[in-house]
């Protein structure tokens, strides 16, 4: 039995929307929303929701422009050249009652204004509406995001690994000595290979290389990752400005260089009076609705440097505060304030931050052990040096416009449900210095900040999905939260599958989770297969919906929402099943039908998974969003013994990260070999995730 886990769009108007329903009684509520517009184009999305009582098997959409033209689309099969038609993909056509499908567009306005296509033959029998969020900039006023250089150290303060430095989109990094391509890790810091840096467009590249690169004597606003630097901005090269343009990710923007030299410049020192820092307003039921998601420039740069990485580099990923030193790194690399400032500079209004440093952290494993030890000293440091500092930064009025999504302590409370036989977990169950009192302290602090939305980690379906585990987890985690000052109102909801690989759906098995195997005459339950071991939750959506229902029954408000980490649970590629098995052997039937290709559901470290569902809001009933908590490409744990992480030496070697290790379940771990320590960049794993993405990457 598994006991633990590891770790914008738019058309300017209503479209003609049609559904091919499983029965004539099905209805669809069709909603259109512009999420971004600029002078030459716009992006947006159409959400089709099954509001009827029977399933919808497929859907289609058609529309026509006068002058505007489509320049891109995603999450639908789009054909035609005006008029256009869009139909569902294989994975998003079947809509159960209450479920939604979303697809997006990019539109070239073709020199004119945004058009409103005429409705034609719509059979949407539910509501149809359109909306333009007030945050969408007008075509004549594209916001600038270049910070001032007055408070940023110049390149003269650097301590490079070599004599060369790389100007990576406004930030100086050392050039690697031994790494030949992509990013590396040398002399206890990140570096960029000379081949990768040299290939960047002007004005970026090797410092001092002429027109491409910043002169070493320049006072340009770049940040050097030296121990003496205290960067607090996302700097920009002084030779160009930056503008916010739409990214390919849902409801998000990313800062990219602009060739224009006439853009107005907004200094971060004046951001407290900027329009993006207006009052947060009332508490939101779902903070992801109408959000502009932050793009972490550090992770994005690493993804961009990989072959094919640009396809995902502009999606939101969470920022991990996995040690005290991560809040304000002594080497001058990005800390918490830097990320929050960068979010403001991007004109984003949503950022995800993982709170992850409990004493005896990761008590049942070694790969992500933390710096703090159970006891009075560990509790004091966690509260005073970690939580209090984070809460103080979050509460800065400068950040009041940001919706801060706090992912609370992955792996912690679930370990108290299943792993009390482990001594470190027994210590963590202490009610004075253990997980529960310290988590309550965290929630007490964060619940006082109106624009912070806390989501408590609940493992995943392959960990807490068994009936016994499920019931115990509802009680333990529910009571832990009820013991806070604000009680059930101290959280916005729960998050599952953090850094995990469990798919959102098992398309050929979910309907049989509590049923007999076809052809067995009713005598063999599908869930009794070795892969599921009588766990009736085969995937995440059913698990989190059931969890939410039980928590509401236990006294939590009906407004609580669920998040699912979909960063690595896509399970696409050539080995993905395309149909249900016809075998009469239950294990063969499950193995040939399941999209989860792990040897065992308990395998958690550096699996051969794939990029999953892209981050998006309200994908199914009760689910606030699909999110990427674990940044794709970051390792789960080191693959060989004897290697020490110089920045975070508490992280150890766990045999579940060793591909040669046979577990107690009798299977190999299935881990990718030679992985670095948890959180370090793993190029091979990133490429595997791209290759196995599902839905496939375009």
N, C-alpha and C positions, 0 to 999 in steps of 0.2 A: 504494500500500500504506500502511495506517495505520502510523505510526511512533511515536505517543504517545497519551496520553489525558489528560483533565482530570477535572481534577477537575469481679386479675390475673385465675380463671375458676371456675365449678365447680358440680358436682353432688356431693352428699355420698354417693356410693356408685357401684356399678356400674350401667351402663345396659344395656339390651337392644340389642345391636349386630348388624347384619347386613350382609353384603357380597353384591352381585350381581357375580359373578366372570366373567371371560372364559372360564374353563373350570372344571370341578368340582374340579380339582386345586389351585386357588388357595387360599391360606390367609391369614388376617389375625390379627395379634397386636394386641389391642385394649387400650389402656391408658388408665385414667382417673386424673386427679390434681387434687386441690384445691390451688389456688395462693393463695387469699386468702379470709378469712371475717371478717365483722364481726357486730354484734349483730342487724342486720335482714336480712342477706343474705350472699351469697357469690358467688364467681366460680370458674371452673374450665375445664378443657379435656379433650377426648377426642382421643387420637391413634390412628388406624387405620393399621397398618403391613402392607404386603403381604409376608408372610414365605414365600410360596410361590414356585414356579418359573415361573409364567406371569402375565401382566398381569391386573389388576383393572380393569374398565371403568367401574364405578360402585359406590357404596356407600350404605347407608341405616342409620339408627339410630332406635329408638323406645323410649319410656319413659313412666312415669306416676308422679305424686306423689299423696299424700293431701291435704296442706295447702299445701305449697310450690308456687310458681308461677314460671315463667320471666318475667323482665323484660327480657331482651335476649339477642341471640345474634349471632355473626359467623362468616364463612367456611363457612356452610352454608345451605341452604334449609330453614327451620324452619316447620312448619305444625301445626295442631291447637291445642287449648286444654286439654290434659291429658285423655287422653294426647297426647304430642307425638311428632312424627316429624321427622327431619332427613335431608336427602340432599345429595349433593355439588353444588357449583356446576360451571359448565362448565369451569372451569380446574383443579379439584382432584379430579376423579373418576377419571381414568386413572392408576393406580398401577402402575408397573413393579416387578418384584421388588426388595425392599429399600426402596422409597419409602414415604413416609408422608403422610397428610393429617391436619390438625389443625383442629378447630373448637371454639369456646368459647361459654360461656353466662354470663349473670348471673341469679341466682335470688333472688327475694323469699321469705324464710322464712315470711312471712305470719303472724308472731306466734309461730311454733313453732320447733322445733329443725330443724337440717339433716336432711333425710330421705335414706334410702337406697332408691332406686327398685328395684322387683323386676325381675329378669331375665325376659324374655319372648321366646321364640323366637329366641334368639341363634344365629347360624350361624357365629360366629367360631370357626374350627377351630384357631387358634393360641392363645397365652396371653392371658388376660384378667386384669387386676390393677388395684388401686386403691391410691393412696398419698396421705397427707396430710403435707406437709413440716412439719418441726418449727418452721419459721419462721412458720407461719400463726398470727396472733394469735387468742386466744380472743374470744368475743363479749362478754365482760365486761371486757376490757382492751384498748381501742383505744389504740395508742401516740400520745403527743403529740409534736409536733416544733417547738415554738416556742422559739427561742433566747432567751437572756438579753439584756436591753437594756443591761446594765452596761458592756459593752465596745464598744458601737456608737456612732458619732458621732450627735449629734442633728441636726435639720434646720438648726440655726443655723450649721453648718459649710459649707453649700452655696454654690455659685457658679452660680446658675441662669442660663439663657439669657434668660429673662424673669422677671418678678416672681412668676410662678406656678410651682408644682411639682405633679407628679402622684404620688400615692401608688399605685404599681402593685403591689398585693399585697405590701405591706410594704417596697418599695424606692422611694426618691424619685428621679424623673427630671425633668429640665427639661421644660416645656411648649413645644412648637414655636411658632415665629413664623409660618412660611410653610406648613408641612405642614398640610393640612386634615383628613386622616384617617389612621389607622394610626400607624406609627412613621416617624420621620424621622431625618435626620442633618444637624445644624446646629451651627456653631461647633465642629467637630471632636468632636462627641459625639452619642450617641443622645438623641432627644427623643420625646415622645408628643403627638400632636395633641390640642387641647382637646376636640374632639368625641368622640374615642375615650376619653380619660380620664374625661370627665364621665359617660359611659354605664356606668361600672363600678359594681358594687353596693357598698352601705355595708359596711364603713367606708372603702372605697377611693374614689379620685377626686381632684379638685382640692384641694390642701392649703388649709385655712382656709375651705372652702366650707360649713361648718356640720356637720351630722350625718354627711355623707359626705365624708370627707377628714380628714387629721390637722391639728390646729391648728398653726400655725407656731411657737407658743411651747411646744409640747409637747416632752417629752423622750422621745418614743416611739422604739422601736428601728427606725429606718429608716436606710438608707444613701444618702447623696447622692453622685452621681458627680462629685465635685470633685477637683481635683488634690491637695488636702490630706487627702482621706479615705483610709483604709487598711482598707476593709471586709474582714472575714473570715468573715462569716456570711450566711445567707439570713435577713434580718430579718423580723419580723412586727410588724404594728401592735399597739400596746399595748391597743387596745380590743377585741381578740378573740384567741382562741387558734386553733391549727391542729391538725388531726388528719390522719392518713394514711388515705386511703380508696382503694379500688381504682380504677384508671383503665381506659380502654378498650383499652389496649395489652396485649400479651401479657406476663404475668408481671411487671407493674410496678405501682408506686404513685406517686401524685402528691400533694403537699401542697396542701390547699385550706382556706379559712377555715371555722371551725366557729362556730355561733351559741352554743354552750355556753360558759359562763364558768367551769365547774368542772373542766375538763380539767387534769390535772397538767402542769406545765411542766418540760421538761428543758433545762437550760442547756448550750450547746455546750462550756462550760468543764469540764463534768463528763463529757463524752462518752467519755473514755478508760476510765471505769469502767462505762459503759453496757453493757447486754447485747448491743447491736448491734455492739460492738467486741470481742466474744470472739475467741478465737484462730481464725485462718483455717482451721486444720486441715490435712489432707494435701493435696498437690498434686492438682488435679482434671484428669481427662482432658478433659472438656468443661466449661469454667467457666460456660457459659450454662445448664446444667441446673439447675433449681430456683432460678434467679436472680430477684432483684427489681431491675428495671432502673431506673437513675437518669433522672429527667426534668429536663433543663436548664431552669431557670425563666426564663432570659433568652430562649432560643429559644422556649420555650413561650408566653411572654407575647406575643412578636411574632406567632406563629401565631394565638393567641387573638384578637388585635386585627384579624385579617383576616376578611372575610366567609366563613363556612364553615370557618374554620381550626380551630375547636374539635374537628372530626372527627379531626384528627391531632395536636393540640397536646399530648396526653398520651402520646406515644410517645417512646422513647429515641432520642436523637441524640448523636453524638460531640462532644466538646469539642476544639477545634483549638488546639494550642499552636504557632502559626505564626510566632512571633518571640519573642525573649528577653523583650520587654516584655509579652507575653501571660501570662507566668507570674505576675507581680504588676504589673498595669497601673498606671501612674502617675496615671491619672485616677480611680482608686478603683473602676473597674468590676470585674466578676467576674474573678478570677484562678484559678490552679490550686487553691490551698487552699480558696478559696471554693466551688468546685464539689465538691471532696471533702467539705467540711463539709456542704454542702447534701445530698449523697448520704446522709450519716449521719443528718441531720435527717429525711430522707424514709424512713428505715429501709430504704433500698436496699442491695444488696450487690454491685452490678455497675455499673461506669462505664467508658465508652470514652473514651480520650484519644489524639488524633492527634499523634504526634511528627514535626514537619515544619519543619526549619530548617537542613538541610544547606548548607554553603557551595556556591555555584553551583547553588542549588536551582532545579528546573524548567529544566534547562539547555537544553532544546530549544524553549522558548517564552518568552513575556514576561508573560503575565497574572498568574502567581503567582511571579515571580522573588522571591528571598529577600533578606534584609538582609546576609548574609555572603558574602564573596568567597573563592574558592579560594586557598589558600596557608597559610603558617604562622599568620598572625594569625587568619584565618577559622577554622582548625582549633582554635586555642587558645580562641577565644570560644565556638565550638560546644560544645566539651567542658567548659570551665570555667564559663561563664556560663549555659549552656543545659542540657546533659545532666546535669551534676553536680547542678545545682539541682533539676531534675525528679526525679532519682533520690533525692535527699535528702528531698524532700517525700513521694514514694511510700513510702519506708522508715520514715516516722514511725509508731511503734506505734499511734498514734491511728487510723490507717487500715487496720489489719491485717485488719479484717473485710471490707474491700472487695475484690472481685475486679476488679483494674484491667486492662482490656484496652488494650494499647498498640498502636496502628496505626502501623507503622514506615515513615516516609518515603515517602509516595506518590510515584510517578513516578520514583524515583531509580534503583534498580538496573535496571529495564527500559530506561531511557534508555541504559545502557551496552551493551545488547544491540543496539539498532537505530539509535542516533543519534550515532555517533562521528564522523560527518562534520561535526557542529556543533562549532565551536571550544570553546564552554563545556563541552560534554560530553567533548571530548578532555581538557580540564583535569580534569574530574571523574573521569576514569579513572586519575588519578595514584594510585599505591599508597602514598603517604605522607600526602597531604592530601585525597584524593578520597573518593568515595562509599563505596567498600568499606572502607577502614580506619576511617572515621568511623562507618559503620553497625556495624562490629564493636565499636567502642568503646561504642556505645549498647547493643548486645545484651549485652556483657560487664557493663555496669553494671546493666541491668534484670534480667538472669537471676539475679542475686544476691538479688533480692527475691522471696520465695516467693509472694506474692499478686499479682504482676504477670505477665500472660500476653501475650507479644509475638507479633503476627501481622505478617509481612513482606509488603509490597505486591508484587503480581506483574502489575500492569497489568490487562489483560482479554483476552478471547478475540479481539477484533478488533485486537489489537496484537501479542500473542505467540503467536497461534494457528496461524500458518503453520508448516509442518514445520521449516523452517530456524530461524526465530525461537524456536520451542518448544524444540528441542534445545539451542541456544546458551543460552537463558535457564535451563534446568534446570542446566546446568553452571556458568554464571557465578553465579547466585544461590545454588545449592547450595554451591559452593566458598566463597563469601563467608561463609556461615553456618558452614560447617565450620571456618573459620579462627578462630572465636571460642574463648574459653576453655572454654566448655561444649559447643562443637561443635553437633551436631544437636539437643542437648537445650536449647539456648538459646532456642528458640522454641516456641510452642504450635501454630503453623501459619502459614497464608498467607491473605491477603485479596485478593480480586479486585474489579474494577469500582469501585474507590474514586472517588467523585464522577462515576461514569460512567453511561452510558445503555444499555448492552447488556442485552437482556432475559435473564431466567433461562432461559426456554424460547422456542423458535420452534415453536409447536404444529403448524404445517402443513409445517414444513421439517426439523426436527431428525432425523427418521427417514431423511431423504434426504441427510444430510450427506456420506456417502461412496457415494452411489448415483447411478444415472442418472435423468434427469428422466423422469417418466411420459410415455409416448407418443413417446419419442425413439428407441426401438429400441435403447437401450443405448449410443448414440453420444455423448450429451451429459450430462456430469456437472452436477448442480445447483450444485456449488461453483464452477464456472467462470463463473458469472454475474458481471457487473461489480461487483455489490454485495459479493460474497464474495471475488472474485479468487483462487480456488483455496484459500482458507482453509476447512478442513473443520470448524471449530468455529463454528457459527452463533449460539450462545448460551452462557451462563455455566456452567450446571450440568455439562454434558458436559466443558467445558474444565477446571473445577477438579477434577472427579473424575479426569480423565486426569492432571492435574498432580500430584495427591496420589499416584496410583499410581506415577508415574515417580520422584517424590521418595523414596517408600518403597523402591523398587528401588535408588535411589542411596544408601541407607544411613540414611535418616531413619526414626524410629520409627513404628510403625503407629498410634500414638496421635495423630499430627498431624491437625489438623482444618482445614477451610476456612471462610472467611467470604465472603459476597457482599454488597456494598452494593446494596440494593434501593430506595434512597430516591427514585430518579427514573427507573427503567427499566420502569415499568408499561405504557406505550404503549396506553392505553385510548382511550376517546372514540369518536366516530362514524366515524373513519377506520380503526378496527381491523378487519382482515379477519376474516371469520366462516367461511371455508372455503378450501380449497386451490384455487389457480387451475387452469383447464383449458387455459390457453394452451400452445401448442407451441413458443413462443419462450422460451428460457431466461431472458432478462432480464425479460421480461414476466411469466413464470411466478413468478419470485422476487419481483418488485416487487408483484405482486398477492397474494402469499401471506404475505409477511413482516409481523410486527407492528412491527418496528423501522422507524419511518417517517422516519428521517433521509435526507437526500439521499445521504450517503456515510457509511460506518462510521468514517471518519476525522474526522468533525465532532464536536467535543467541547464547544463553548462555548455555554452557555445555550440548549439545544435545547428544542423543543416537546414534551417528554416528559410523563410522568405519574407520580404516586406509585405505587410498586411494592408488592411483597409487604411486609406489615407485619413488623416485627422479631419473629422467633420462633426457637425452638431446634430443632435437628436436623430440618430440613425434608426432607433427602434423604441418602442414604448418603454418609458421609464429610464432610458439611457440618455444622460446629458450629452455625451460625446464619445466618439472614438478618439483616442489621443495616443501620442508617441511619448511615453514616459522614458523608456530606455532609448537613448539615441542610437540608431542603427550604426553598426561599425564599432561600438565600444564592447570590449571583451567582458565576459562573465567571470572569468578567473584564469589564473595562470595555469598552463598545461603541463608544466614540469616542475619537479621539486628543486629546491636549492636556489631559487631566484628571488631576490628581495626587491621590493618596490621602495626606492629611496625616499619618495615623498610620503608614502603611507605604508610603513613597514609592518603594520598590524595585519594587513591582508596576507593570507597564507595560501598554501597549496592544498587543494581539496581533490581527492582522487576522482570525484565526479567530473573533473575537468581533464582527466587523463584518458585519452581515447583507448588505451590498452587495458583499462580497468574493467573487470567484470563485477557488477554490483550484486547485492544480496538477492535481487530479483532474477539473477541468472542471465542478464543481458549486459552487453557492453554499454558504455556511457553514450556512445555516439557523438562524442565531442570532436570538434575541429582541432587538429593537432597544433602544438607550438604556439598556443595563444599567450598573449601577455597578461599582466595582472588586470583585475577587474577595473573597468573604466578606461583602460588604455586602448588606443586605436588599434584595430585588428583588420588590416586591409583585406586579407583573404576572406574573413567572415563577411565583410561588407560586400564583396563581389558575389559571394554565394547568396546573400540576401537579395541583391539585385536580380540575379539570375532566376531565383525561385519566387519572385514577387507574385502575389495574387491578391487582388486583381493585377494582371500583368502591367508592367510599366510601358508607357508609350514612348 
